[in-house]
């Protein structure tokens, strides 16, 4: 799936915007690759990526770190052998912003074939 979100750039978030309503997050979720999920309260976007082996997992983690630094929007990562759980939330607003979905789409683009 190709999303227009991957071509956008994150805007700095200084806490002056409202957290995204869950209904809007559910709408944007449809623009991402499968297996991204929202938390029950709609404040976190998550996906557990699976890989064969540690090296491929770490290559993915480094790519996600590069995206995060380019966009100045950083996920929480849980890394283990063969998987990386990516959790996005905008900490300054205690919920989701468009930045979370932009970064998720950029991560999806890493794995497009």
Residue pairs with C-beta under 8 A, 6 or more apart in sequence:
1 31
1 32
1 33
1 34
1 108
2 112
3 31
3 32
3 105
3 108
4 31
5 28
5 31
5 32
5 101
5 102
5 104
5 105
5 106
6 102
6 105
6 106
6 108
6 109
8 98
8 102
8 105
9 71
9 102
10 71
10 72
10 73
10 98
10 99
10 102
10 103
11 98
11 99
12 72
13 73
13 90
13 92
13 93
13 97
13 99
14 92
15 92
15 93
17 93
17 97
18 93
19 43
19 90
19 93
19 94
19 95
19 96
19 97
20 28
20 42
20 95
20 96
20 97
20 98
21 42
22 38
22 41
22 42
25 38
25 42
25 45
25 96
25 101
26 38
26 42
28 98
28 101
29 36
29 37
29 38
29 45
29 101
31 101
31 105
32 101
32 104
32 105
32 108
33 108
33 111
35 47
35 48
36 45
36 46
36 47
36 104
37 45
37 46
37 47
38 44
38 45
38 46
38 96
39 45
39 46
42 95
42 96
43 89
43 94
43 95
43 96
44 87
44 88
44 89
44 96
45 87
45 88
45 89
45 96
45 100
45 101
45 104
46 85
46 86
46 87
46 88
47 85
47 86
47 104
47 107
48 83
48 84
48 85
48 86
49 60
49 83
49 84
49 85
49 86
49 111
50 82
50 83
51 57
51 60
51 82
51 83
51 84
52 82
53 81
53 82
54 81
54 82
57 79
57 80
57 81
57 82
57 83
57 84
58 79
60 84
60 110
61 77
61 79
61 84
63 107
63 110
64 75
64 77
64 84
64 86
64 107
64 110
67 103
67 106
67 107
67 110
68 74
68 75
68 103
71 99
71 102
71 103
71 106
73 90
73 99
73 100
73 102
73 103
75 86
75 87
75 88
75 103
76 86
76 87
76 88
76 89
77 84
77 85
77 86
77 87
78 84
78 85
78 87
79 85
86 104
86 107
88 96
88 100
88 101
88 103
88 104
89 95
89 96
89 100
90 96
90 97
90 99
90 100
